[in-house]
Amino acid sequence: MIDETLLSILACPVCKAPLQLDEGRLVCTQTRVSYPIEDDIPILLADRAEPVHPDDRSQAHATSGSRA
């Protein structure tokens, strides 16, 4: 699991927006892409980003602002 302190300083490598933890991946709601987490290490490489599916996007928006 990603430490909350680390999560608070991570940003999207494309647009620099904050990232949100969602089902084992980091999601950027600005660019609507997700980044994998492998062995508790966030892989913040633009070429590893995957588009967020419309069903997932509503979940990401619902949790925006919930980062503590």
Phi and psi in degrees as a GROMACS rama.xvg file:
@    title "Ramachandran Plot"
@    xaxis  label "Phi"
@    yaxis  label "Psi"
@TYPE xy
-77.7023  132.415  ILE-2
-65.6059  138.354  ASP-3
-59.7151  -35.5163  GLU-4
-65.1039  -43.517  THR-5
-64.3318  -44.6867  LEU-6
-58.5566  -35.5305  LEU-7
-68.2799  -19.2784  SER-8
-107.723  -8.57861  ILE-9
-73.624  146.883  LEU-10
-140.607  156.397  ALA-11
-61.3434  129.711  CYS-12
-70.1347  -15.1837  PRO-13
-89.3545  -51.471  VAL-14
-115.564  -5.51784  CYS-15
71.5724  12.7714  LYS-16
-74.2274  155.868  ALA-17
-62.1042  153.267  PRO-18
-107.48  152.265  LEU-19
-120.565  141.277  GLN-20
-80.4653  126.643  LEU-21
-146.539  108.664  ASP-22
51.5116  50.0769  GLU-23
77.5477  19.8856  GLY-24
-145.186  162.691  ARG-25
-103.697  130.026  LEU-26
-117.759  134.072  VAL-27
-103.911  118.061  CYS-28
-79.4611  -15.8779  THR-29
-73.9747  -48.559  GLN-30
-95.7963  -6.84367  THR-31
57.301  46.1116  ARG-32
-129.891  160.241  VAL-33
-124.162  152.813  SER-34
-119.671  137.274  TYR-35
-73.479  158.806  PRO-36
-120.708  119.985  ILE-37
-120.704  122.219  GLU-38
53.1933  44.1135  ASP-39
65.4633  18.0888  ASP-40
-114.884  119.201  ILE-41
-69.6579  131.675  PRO-42
-102.009  90.785  ILE-43
-96.7035  61.2107  LEU-44
-112.74  129.873  LEU-45
-57.0711  -34.7334  ALA-46
-76.0326  -8.4262  ASP-47
-100.429  -3.21982  ARG-48
-68.6229  145.112  ALA-49
-123.68  140.147  GLU-50
-60.9081  142.497  PRO-51
-82.7459  127.905  VAL-52
-70.1917  151.236  HIS-53
-51.9271  -37.8444  PRO-54
-64.7125  -38.3837  ASP-55
-72.4853  -33.1247  ASP-56
-59.9474  -40.4455  ARG-57
-62.659  -36.1276  SER-58
-65.7734  -43.3282  GLN-59
-63.4188  -41.2868  ALA-60
-69.2258  -34.3305  HIS-61
-65.4276  -27.8502  ALA-62
-98.4072  0.322656  THR-63
-62.7014  139.206  SER-64
85.4401  -1.85256  GLY-65
-93.0211  6.3946  SER-66
-70.8045  126.911  ARG-67
